[in-house]
Amino acid sequence: MTTLLTGIPMRKIYPSCLFITPLLILALCGTRLNAQETKLAKDTLPVIGTTSALGQVNGITIAAAVQSPSAEETPLQIVCVFEYEEGDIYKSPPALPPALNGLVHIDRQLNGLITELRKSGKFKGHALETLLLSPPPGTIPAKKLLLIGLGNKADFKPDLMVSVGNTGMREALRLGVSSYAHASDLKDGGFDSPTGLIATNVIKGAVEAYQTELFLRQKKYSNLAPVTRITLLAGPAFYTITAKAVSAYIKTLSN
């Protein structure tokens, strides 16, 4: 069965889309890339399902994958959203086009639930606000979905992603999952984010939270169920940038 970028059958989401080529991906994303990102994307644009291990920290394998959060099979999927603006994730630009937008994919797979929660104010998306969902069968393959708020888009600073990574790891530890996936980039939400820095900050926060838990276990104040893998999800145009930045960060921890 022919599939679109998310690995989901095309007729379920985009029946009018027949082909997504590397050139089209760059055409759709190019206005969101700086010069360095554009060059990297042109040189190394990967296919859906591409996955690589970037390194290990405290026994956790850090990986990157070209995948939509709507299609990733994982015990816990984390996605981040800003405070609601009318139609925000569906506006292109500033958000990525629907064919490449992981938030659009997952919202549609959940029958518009994320938009409904945000628009109604049931989930406001304040900075570090969280909401844990249990997706029913037939929606997305993730067993649990964690929404983490990023606050007002106009006030966003990349440093917040350290706390986001920290929050995600603490939830993973609370749930007792051995692995989880994090859709780290923010271009789906319409923010022209520095891809490498955002991904690195997510991992930095996750590592700091895990190291605190290791300390507590050493002091007999924690029954740690180890996390063995974190997978950062990225679109084809942002995978190489994410992988290079996070790999470089992991190397600094081993020096």
N, C-alpha and C positions, 0 to 999 in steps of 0.2 A: 504493500500500500504506500503510495506516495505521501510523504510527510513534509510539513513546513519546518521552519527553524526550530520550533519547540519540540519536535518529534511527535506532535499530535496530528492525527489525520486532518488534511486540509479542509475537507468538507465539513468538519465540525466547527471550524472557526472562520476560515477565509475562503469560501467556495470560489471567489473570483480571482484568487491568486494562483497562477499556474507555475511560475518559476521565480525563485529568488537566487540570483547569481551574486558572486563576489562583487561585481561592478555595481549591481543594484544596491547591495548592502552599503557600499561606500557612498553611493549617491544619496541614499537615505540618511546615512549617519554622518556624512562628511562635514556638514555644517556644525556638528557637535564636537568635532575633533580639532585639537590644535595641530600644528605642523608635525611635531614629533609623533603624535598618536596616529595621524594620517599615514605617515611613512611606514610605521610599524604595521599598521593594518594592511596596507597594500603588499608589504613584503611577506607577511606571515598569516594571512587570513585563514583560519582553521574551519573545519567542518563541524556540524552539530555532533555532539558526543565525544569530541576531543577532550581527553582528560590527562592530566599529568600531576605526579607528586612533586611538590616544590621543596620539600624538606621535612624534618621532624623536630619538634620541640616538646620536651618533657613526655616523650612517648606518643605524642599526637602527630599523625601524618597530616600535613597541610597540603591540600590539593586544589587545583583549579579545573573547571570544566566548562565547556561551551554547551550551555543548557538553559532552558527557561525554568523558573521555579514551578511552573504549571506541569512540568513533565518529569521532574527529578524524583526518583524513588529514594526516600530517606525517612528515618524515624521522626525527624524534625526539620521543617523548612522555615527559615527566617526571611521575612521581607520587611522593608522599611518604607514608611509613607510620611509625607509632610501633612500639615494641617490642610483641611479640604479647601479647594477652590473649585468652582463650578467647572466640571468637565476636565479637570487638570491633567489626568494621565492620558486622556484621549485627544488633547490638543497637540498638534504636530506642525511645526515646532511651537513651544519649546520642548515638549516631551518627545521621545523617540516615536517614529511612526508605529501604528498598531501592529504591523507585521513583525516588528523587531522589539516590541515593548513587553517585557515580562510581566509587568503589573497589569497590563491590559489582558494578556493571556490568562493569568490566574484569576482575575476578576470575572472574566467570561466563563471560565471553567467552574467557578463558584456561583454562576447565575447572577452576577452583579452584586454579590454580598459585600465585597470590600467597599464599593462605591456607596451602597446603601448604609453601611455602618458609619462611614465617614460623613456622608451628606446629612444623615439624621442626627449626628452628634453623639451617637452611641459609642463611637470610638473617635475621639477628637484629634488624635495624632499629636498631642503635646509631646515635647521632647522627653524621650525615654518612657512614655506611657506604653504599656504592653497589653495585648489581648491574645489569649491562646485559644485556638480553634481546633476542633476535631473534624476534619473534612469527611463527609459521608462517602461511601463507595460510589464510584462512577464520576467523581469530580476531579480531584487531583490525587496522585499516588502517594504523596507525603502523609504519614500517619498523624502528624500534628503540624499546625501552621501557627507560627508566632508573628504577630504584627508588632513592630516597634515604631513609635512615633519619633519624628524628627523636628517637630515644632514648626514655626513659621519659616517658610522658605527664605524670606528676606533676611532673617536673622541667622541663618545656618552658617556654622563654621566647621571645617573638616575635623577639628579636634573632638567634636561631639561623637564621631564614629568610634573613638576609643571607648567611650562609655557604652555605646551601642554594642560593640563587641563583647564588652564586659557583661552587659545585661543578657546577651544571647547565651554566653557560656554558663552563666549562673542558672538560667532556665533549663539548659541542657542537663546540668548537674542535678537540678531539682527533679527533673523528669526521669533521670537515670538512663538516658540514652547513650549509646556508645559512639554515635556519630551524628552529625547534622550538616545541613547545607545552608549557606547564607548568600542571598542575592545582594551583593555589596554595592554595586554602582547605583547612582541616583539619577541617571539621565532618563530613566523610565518616568520619573516623577517630574521631569522638566527642569532639573537643576544641572547646569553645565559643570559637573563635578570633575576634580582632578583624579582620574581613575586610579592611578597607582597609589596615591596618598590615601584615598578612601579605603581601598582594599587593605593596605598596610595597617592603617589605624584599627580596622576591624580585628585583624589578627593580633595586633598588639594588645588590645583590650581583652580579647579572649585568653591570651597567654597569661596576662596579669591575673585574671580571675582564677584561672586554673592553678597558677602557682600559689595563690592564697589558699586554695582548697588543699593543695599538697601540704602546705605549712600546717593547716588545721588538722589534717590526718596525722601528721607527725606528732602533734601535741595531743592526739587522742580525742579531738573535738569534731571529727568528721568521719563518716562511713563512705568514703569516696568510691563511687562507681566510675571507673576510668573512662574518659573520652579518648577514643583512638584515632578519630579522623574528623577533620573539618574540610568541607568542600566549598570553595568560593565559586559561585556561578557568574558567568559573564557571557555577553553576546560575542559573536565572531569578531567584531571590530575592536573589542576591548579585552579579549582574552590574553593576548601576548603582553600588553601593557600591565595587566593585573599580575600575570605570572612572573614577569621580570622584577617588578617592584617588591612583591612578597618574597620571592627567592632571595633578593638582596637583603631584605630585612632579616630573614631567618639566618643568613650567614653572619650578620652582626651579633646574633645571640650566641653563636658558637665560638666567637673570637675572644 
